[in-house]
Amino acid sequence: MSNMPMPRDQIITQINELLSKHGFDTSNIYDRSCFDLVARKELLLLLMKVLVNVEGFSVAHAQEIKRVARTFFGSPLLIGLKSKNEVLEENVVYERHGIPVIAPSTLRNIVVEEVYPEIFADRGGYYVEIDGQIVKEMREQHNLSLKDLADLAHVSRETIYKYETGRVRAQPETAFLLENILNMRITLSVNLFAVPPNEEETEIKSGEPRELVDLGFGVINTTRTPFDALVRAEATSKKAESLITDLEKNRNQKVLQKMANNLHDLSAVIGTDAVFIMENKNAKECIDGLPVVKSWEISEMKDPSEFLKMIAERKECS
């Protein structure tokens, strides 16, 4: 029997089928992007990159997938088979450039069994987070002092105190021993689906086209995605309206039609609008059902609402 790893495209196909079978809306597969697949189920939006060896995931790809995920309140996730020469273990969460990393079998357990990993890998080994309040409550219910519980778990009194006050993480063996002693689950699942924190305060102020920036939008240019930029309406409300935007770069009609198909696909899964921004004054008002807005039209607008209104009017034009 061969020990060769499964081909990457086969892993992506299996993940796509798994998610589709269990209620996720999934996108096309985008091989030369910071993400290979986007999937949504209710409020959960996943942007996934799949690699056989996760060491091939660069800082640049990590930064870009985090930008896109932040804009759409999504969760970036890296799925792989190994790191260097070490096989990624099932139900263990790893990390690469600030992106959580799991094996395909871990994703399957989450999707099919709703079993979420509790163990994460870090320098020095494997660890778990402990619910210190539960430990304290159960210790007191069992009429155990800090020293009593420490002796039973073969750790120091100070360590038990740090567990209860959330100051240290635990090795899995110690945590599972405490669970047996207290007859209660005390470990916390790893939060795989967090939205990345905002790391770049100026990222939405330096984009192109300048017409949209001048109109009051935040623009995030991208280089490793099936589109050219993201547009975010900087309104006073907490929920900003997001648009996938494609900027014309002397592309021929065939390329634009292919990009229109990609934008349709992604906008449907993500749940946002998509639009072409064109310099050509003679361009049609839509490409394959995707609205087209010309730069000169934006320059004559007074506020973001006019841009959003034009997109709505040109949707699904013939």
C-alpha positions as CSV (number, residue, x, y, z in Angstrom):
1,M,0.0,0.0,0.0
2,S,1.4,3.4,-1.0
3,N,2.6,5.9,1.6
4,M,2.4,8.7,-0.8
5,P,0.3,11.7,0.5
6,M,-3.1,12.3,-1.1
7,P,-2.9,14.9,-4.0
8,R,-3.9,18.4,-3.0
9,D,-6.7,18.6,-5.6
10,Q,-8.2,15.4,-4.3
11,I,-8.2,16.8,-0.7
12,I,-10.0,20.0,-1.9
13,T,-12.6,18.0,-3.8
14,Q,-13.3,15.8,-0.8
15,I,-13.6,18.8,1.5
16,N,-16.0,20.5,-1.0
17,E,-18.2,17.3,-1.1
18,L,-18.1,17.0,2.7
19,L,-19.3,20.6,3.3
20,S,-21.9,20.5,0.5
21,K,-23.3,17.2,1.9
22,H,-23.7,18.8,5.4
23,G,-25.6,22.0,4.5
24,F,-22.8,24.4,3.5
25,D,-23.1,26.5,0.4
26,T,-19.7,26.2,-1.3
27,S,-17.9,28.3,-3.9
28,N,-15.9,27.2,-7.0
29,I,-12.3,26.1,-6.3
30,Y,-9.8,28.9,-6.8
31,D,-6.3,27.4,-7.1
32,R,-4.2,30.5,-7.4
33,S,-5.7,32.5,-4.5
34,C,-5.0,33.0,-0.9
35,F,-8.0,30.8,-0.4
36,D,-9.1,27.7,-2.3
37,L,-12.7,27.4,-1.2
38,V,-15.3,29.6,0.5
39,A,-18.2,28.0,2.4
40,R,-21.1,29.3,4.3
41,K,-23.6,27.7,6.7
42,E,-25.9,30.2,8.4
43,L,-23.7,32.8,10.1
44,L,-20.5,30.8,9.7
45,L,-18.3,31.8,6.8
46,L,-15.1,29.8,6.1
47,L,-12.2,30.8,3.9
48,M,-10.1,27.8,3.4
49,K,-6.7,27.2,2.1
50,V,-5.6,23.5,1.5
51,L,-2.0,22.4,1.3
52,V,-0.3,19.0,1.6
53,N,2.5,20.6,3.6
54,V,1.4,23.7,5.5
55,E,5.0,25.0,5.5
56,G,4.3,26.3,2.0
57,F,1.7,28.8,3.4
58,S,3.5,32.2,3.2
59,V,3.2,35.3,5.3
60,A,1.8,37.2,2.3
61,H,-1.0,34.7,1.8
62,A,-1.8,34.8,5.5
63,Q,-2.1,38.5,5.6
64,E,-4.3,38.6,2.5
65,I,-6.7,35.9,3.7
66,K,-7.0,37.7,7.0
67,R,-7.9,40.9,5.2
68,V,-10.6,39.3,3.2
69,A,-12.0,37.4,6.3
70,R,-12.1,40.5,8.4
71,T,-14.1,42.4,5.7
72,F,-16.8,39.7,5.5
73,F,-16.7,38.6,9.2
74,G,-15.4,35.3,8.1
75,S,-13.0,32.7,9.5
76,P,-9.7,31.8,7.8
77,L,-8.7,28.1,8.0
78,L,-5.7,26.2,6.8
79,I,-6.1,22.5,6.2
80,G,-3.1,20.3,5.6
81,L,-1.6,16.8,5.9
82,K,1.7,17.6,7.4
83,S,4.1,20.3,8.6
84,K,7.7,19.7,7.4
85,N,8.0,15.9,8.0
86,E,5.5,15.7,10.8
87,V,1.9,14.4,10.1
88,L,-0.8,16.7,11.5
89,E,-2.7,14.8,14.2
90,E,-6.4,14.4,14.3
91,N,-8.3,16.7,16.7
92,V,-5.3,18.9,17.3
93,V,-5.1,22.6,16.3
94,Y,-1.9,24.0,15.0
95,E,-1.0,27.5,13.8
96,R,0.7,29.1,10.9
97,H,1.2,32.9,10.6
98,G,-1.8,33.5,12.9
99,I,-4.1,31.1,11.0
100,P,-5.5,28.0,12.7
101,V,-4.3,24.8,11.0
102,I,-6.1,21.4,11.1
103,A,-6.0,18.0,9.4
104,P,-8.9,17.0,7.1
105,S,-10.0,14.4,9.6
106,T,-10.4,17.1,12.2
107,L,-12.6,19.1,9.8
108,R,-14.7,16.0,9.2
109,N,-15.2,15.5,13.0
110,I,-16.4,19.1,13.3
111,V,-18.8,19.0,10.4
112,V,-20.2,15.5,10.8
113,E,-19.9,14.7,14.5
114,E,-19.9,18.3,15.9
115,V,-16.8,17.3,17.8
116,Y,-14.5,20.3,18.3
117,P,-10.8,20.0,19.1
118,E,-9.6,20.8,22.6
119,I,-5.9,20.3,22.1
120,F,-3.6,22.8,20.4
121,A,0.0,22.6,19.5
122,D,2.5,25.2,20.6
123,R,6.2,25.4,21.3
124,G,7.1,22.6,23.7
125,G,4.2,20.3,23.0
126,Y,0.4,20.0,23.2
127,Y,-1.8,22.0,25.6
128,V,-5.4,22.6,26.5
129,E,-7.3,25.5,28.0
130,I,-9.0,24.9,31.3
131,D,-12.3,26.4,32.6
132,G,-10.9,27.6,35.9
133,Q,-14.3,28.4,37.4
134,I,-15.6,24.9,36.8
135,V,-12.4,23.5,38.5
136,K,-12.9,25.7,41.5
137,E,-16.7,24.9,41.8
138,M,-16.2,21.1,41.5
139,R,-13.2,21.1,43.9
140,E,-15.3,22.9,46.5
141,Q,-18.2,20.5,45.9
142,H,-15.9,17.6,46.6
143,N,-14.7,19.3,49.7
144,L,-11.1,19.4,48.4
145,S,-8.5,22.0,49.3
146,L,-6.1,23.3,46.7
147,K,-3.4,21.0,48.2
148,D,-5.8,18.0,48.2
149,L,-6.6,18.3,44.5
150,A,-2.9,19.1,43.7
151,D,-1.8,15.9,45.4
152,L,-4.4,13.8,43.5
153,A,-3.3,15.4,40.2
154,H,0.4,15.1,40.9
155,V,1.0,18.9,40.5
156,S,1.7,21.7,42.9
157,R,-0.9,23.7,44.9
158,E,0.3,26.8,43.0
159,T,-0.5,25.1,39.6
160,I,-4.1,24.3,40.7
161,Y,-4.5,27.9,41.8
162,K,-3.2,29.1,38.4
163,Y,-5.6,26.8,36.6
164,E,-8.5,28.2,38.6
165,T,-7.5,31.7,37.9
166,G,-6.9,31.2,34.2
167,R,-3.2,32.0,34.4
168,V,-1.7,28.9,32.7
169,R,-2.7,26.3,30.2
170,A,-2.4,22.6,31.0
171,Q,-0.9,19.6,29.4
172,P,-3.7,17.2,28.1
173,E,-2.7,14.4,30.5
174,T,-3.0,16.6,33.5
175,A,-6.3,18.0,32.4
176,F,-7.8,14.6,31.7
177,L,-6.7,13.4,35.1
178,L,-8.4,16.3,36.7
179,E,-11.6,15.5,34.8
180,N,-11.5,12.0,36.1
181,I,-11.0,13.2,39.7
182,L,-13.7,15.9,39.5
183,N,-16.0,13.8,37.3
184,M,-16.6,16.8,35.1
185,R,-15.4,18.1,31.8
186,I,-13.1,21.1,32.5
187,T,-11.4,21.6,29.1
188,L,-12.5,24.3,26.6
189,S,-12.8,23.8,22.8
190,V,-10.3,25.7,20.7
191,N,-12.0,28.7,19.0
192,L,-11.3,27.8,15.4
193,F,-13.8,30.2,13.9
194,A,-12.8,33.6,15.2
195,V,-12.8,36.6,12.9
196,P,-9.2,37.9,12.7
197,P,-8.5,41.1,14.7
198,N,-7.9,44.3,12.9
199,E,-4.1,44.5,12.6
200,E,-3.8,47.2,9.9
201,E,-5.6,50.4,10.8
202,T,-4.7,52.1,7.5
203,E,-5.4,49.2,5.2
204,I,-8.7,50.6,4.0
205,K,-7.5,54.1,3.3
206,S,-4.8,53.6,0.7
207,G,-6.7,51.7,-2.0
208,E,-7.7,52.3,-5.6
209,P,-9.7,53.5,-7.4
210,R,-9.4,56.9,-5.8
211,E,-12.9,57.9,-6.9
212,L,-14.3,55.4,-4.4
213,V,-12.0,56.5,-1.7
214,D,-12.9,60.2,-2.3
215,L,-16.5,59.2,-2.2
216,G,-16.1,57.9,1.3
217,F,-15.5,54.2,0.9
218,G,-12.7,52.2,2.3
219,V,-10.9,50.2,-0.4
220,I,-8.7,47.2,0.2
221,N,-6.7,46.1,-2.8
222,T,-5.8,42.4,-3.2
223,T,-3.3,40.6,-5.3
224,R,-3.9,36.9,-4.4
225,T,-7.7,36.6,-4.9
226,P,-10.1,36.1,-7.8
227,F,-10.9,39.8,-7.7
228,D,-8.9,43.0,-7.5
229,A,-10.2,44.8,-4.5
230,L,-12.8,44.9,-1.7
231,V,-14.9,48.0,-1.0
232,R,-16.2,48.7,2.5
233,A,-18.7,51.5,3.2
234,E,-17.5,53.4,6.2
235,A,-20.8,54.2,7.8
236,T,-21.6,55.2,11.4
237,S,-23.4,51.9,11.9
238,K,-21.3,49.0,13.2
239,K,-22.2,46.8,10.2
240,A,-20.5,48.0,7.1
241,E,-21.8,47.0,3.7
242,S,-19.2,45.1,1.7
243,L,-18.7,44.8,-2.0
244,I,-16.5,42.6,-4.1
245,T,-15.0,44.9,-6.7
246,D,-13.1,44.1,-9.9
247,L,-11.0,46.8,-11.6
248,E,-10.5,46.7,-15.3
249,K,-6.9,46.2,-16.3
250,N,-7.0,46.1,-20.1
251,R,-8.6,42.7,-20.0
252,N,-10.3,41.2,-23.0
253,Q,-14.0,40.3,-23.1
254,K,-13.3,36.6,-22.5
255,V,-11.3,37.2,-19.4
256,L,-13.9,39.7,-18.1
257,Q,-16.6,37.1,-18.6
258,K,-14.6,34.5,-16.7
259,M,-14.1,37.0,-13.8
260,A,-17.8,37.8,-13.9
261,N,-18.6,34.1,-13.3
262,N,-16.1,34.0,-10.4
263,L,-17.6,37.2,-8.8
264,H,-21.2,35.8,-9.2
265,D,-20.0,32.6,-7.5
266,L,-18.3,34.3,-4.6
267,S,-20.9,37.0,-4.0
268,A,-23.6,34.3,-3.8
269,V,-21.7,32.3,-1.1
270,I,-20.5,35.3,0.9
271,G,-23.8,37.1,0.6
272,T,-22.6,40.5,-0.8
273,D,-22.7,42.4,-4.0
274,A,-20.2,42.3,-6.8
275,V,-19.4,45.0,-9.4
276,F,-17.0,46.0,-12.2
277,I,-15.3,49.4,-12.1
278,M,-14.5,50.3,-15.7
279,E,-12.4,53.2,-17.2
280,N,-13.9,52.6,-20.6
281,K,-16.7,55.1,-21.2
282,N,-18.2,52.9,-23.9
283,A,-18.5,49.8,-21.7
284,K,-21.9,48.2,-21.3
285,E,-23.8,48.6,-18.0
286,C,-23.3,44.9,-17.2
287,I,-21.1,41.9,-18.0
288,D,-22.9,38.6,-17.9
289,G,-25.4,40.0,-15.4
290,L,-22.8,41.7,-13.2
291,P,-23.2,45.5,-12.9
292,V,-20.6,47.8,-14.4
293,V,-20.0,51.3,-13.0
294,K,-17.7,53.7,-14.9
295,S,-15.1,55.8,-13.1
296,W,-16.5,59.0,-14.5
297,E,-19.9,58.1,-13.0
298,I,-18.4,57.7,-9.6
299,S,-16.5,61.0,-9.8
300,E,-19.9,62.8,-10.3
301,M,-21.5,61.1,-7.3
302,K,-22.0,63.0,-4.0
303,D,-22.2,60.2,-1.4
304,P,-21.9,56.4,-1.1
305,S,-25.6,55.8,-1.4
306,E,-25.6,56.9,-5.0
307,F,-23.0,54.2,-5.8
308,L,-25.0,51.6,-4.0
309,K,-28.2,52.7,-5.7
310,M,-26.6,52.4,-9.2
311,I,-25.4,48.9,-8.4
312,A,-28.9,47.9,-7.4
313,E,-30.4,49.4,-10.6
314,R,-27.9,47.6,-12.9
315,K,-28.2,44.2,-11.3
316,E,-29.1,41.4,-13.6
317,C,-29.3,43.7,-16.6
318,S,-29.5,42.2,-20.0
